[in-house]
Amino acid sequence: MNNCFKIISIINYYCLLMVTISNSFYITNTNNLVFAQSELNNTIPTNTIANETWLSKRDNLNITITLEPKIPMIDEWTLIQFEVRKLDSGDLVNDTLTSNMTMTDHDGRLFKFPEQIISNGKFSVEYIFPDDGQHRIILQFYKDSTAFTVASFELNISHPKPSNDFLSWLFQPRPY
């Protein structure tokens, strides 16, 4: 039974990957900005989201993402919020939609979230980023249990900047 579940999970992952690739021809990705941490001044980027908006002209959707806090820290809770609007009117989607969310990181690890019901065009999840680096959020949207579109968001989670003050660093609470 356990092997059957593993096989189904692998098939599900590859189906999601194929849907993502095939839908990429129909979905327009905007605001392709990439932020990197400078090694010279060790500054943290002001925006960790490479693409805050995902547009699907085919499905008339405008999906935006916001993070709270805006600059997530590793090993601390981050609220990831999504807003789904109609592209032509700007109104929040009132259809009965659900979404499956998968988070990947630079090491190839996957974390699948439980199915989310999109109520009044909004839904959110909480997540603790286990490490810094590049992460990708893949959303698969369903209407009446039928998948109809996929969205993807790129995140760059920075390593916390070390404090210059040794005493404040020494007495700073550490996550375990």
Steps between C-alpha positions, in 0.01 A plus 500: 500500500785737590677433167176568315474840676860582403435411135184713495693791657774473237244486219317799651825699513586427136144581390525834682833564330356419157197724561735780606707462185200477268322796661810717479411564135171660607597684817692826501748560778551870582746699708790261450732674741779308664661613821836381626687561820809709453813352650669840532257669737303193619163672459167321501285561190192714553281258306528123516229427242632492144151505346219636718234456231409206281265561208299242309335661198348168400320461835448875564692489830735740679665329799713702742711391793601689815713393795473597865760592605606644163854369555461146641763364734603138505357294787221754563134490395406680179142564390473450124186669365347467154237710330321377187332762282332497160744643249244693296305667783736491800225351718584228751413153373173379653499159330540190712870434452753296691877499480778256571830662594844344473819666627838399357845616601845514341582152631201346323295438815121515465240600755134454407235698684145380561238608248394862549150631431514841332241710679416843355810481281745459789685223679816469708739250654763521770846362442840493672782527247757244620793662318600788280524492123256474214152359552213450256131496579287304254123545518263270317143631480191282484140573409253221581792258565646568153843659470491798267808719557839512671687799645858526621681751723874531559634597843853572616532461875810673634718385782464737796760775510735448795507780753814710527458523876648189662307536827161530328587195290610308810175562689264473205243217533583211271243272333554130564 
